[in-house]
Amino acid sequence: MQETIVTGKNLAEAAAKFVDSLHHKYPGIKIEPISNYEDEDFTFEITIPKDLPIDQVEETCHKECIKAEDKYDLFFLPKVVYEK
């Protein structure tokens, strides 16, 4: 039972750090949790303005995901899209 609580706490902490880091680097983006595709622990949809290069944001997201994986042993999947 204790392992589940710790894992939930780690997931919340890792997700908060991921979101905070992206908001700091790209103010004005929108980040929402979405349904997982496969076996990742958390999936985010990151909606960005059309003036931001999507490749750059995706690269930053993947770097932040790797940090979460290394520190918390959790797997995040970012889905970056342009706002409509």
N, C-alpha and C positions, 0 to 999 in steps of 0.2 A: 504493500500500500504506500509506503513512504516513497518508493521509486517513482510512482505516478505523480505524486505531489511535486517532487523535485523536478521531474521532466516538464510538468506544466509550468512551473516557475521559470525554468530555463527557457522554455518556448516563449513565454510572455516577455522575459527580459531580452532575449535575442531579437524578437520581433520589434520591440520598442526601440532598441538600439539601431536596427536596420532602418526603420522608418525615420527616426530622428536624424540619422546620418544623411539620408537622401533629402530630407526637407532642408537640412542645413546647406547642402551642396546645390540644390535646385529649389529655391523658394517658389511657392505657387503651384507645385505639382500636387496631384491628388493620388493618394495611395489607399487602396481598399483590399481587404481580403476577398478572395474568390475561392470557388471549389477547387480542390486539388485535382490534378490531371492523373497522376499515378501514385507513387509512394512517397512524395515529398511531405514534410511535416507542415508546411505552410506555403500557400501560393498567394502572391500579391499581383494586383493589376495596378500599374503605375501609369497614370494619364498625364501626359505632358503637353505644353503648348507647342504649336507648330513651328515656333522659332527655335526650339531646341533640337539639336541633332540626335535622332533616335539612337544611332549607333553609340554615341558617347554615353548617353544615359544607360543603355543596356550594359555597356562595359563597366560602368560604375556600379550598377546593380549586381552584376556577377562578382565583382571584387568584394562587395559587401556580403554577398551570400557565402563566399569562400571564408570570410572572417567568421561568420556565424557557424559554419560547418566545423572549422578548426577549433573554435572556442567551446561550442556547445554540443557538437556532434548532432546537429540538426540540419535538415536539408530544406532550403527555401527555393522557390521557383518564382522569378519575376517575369511578368508579362507587361512589356512596355508598349503603350499605344498612344497615338495622337488624340487630343481632344477633338470632338466633333464640332 
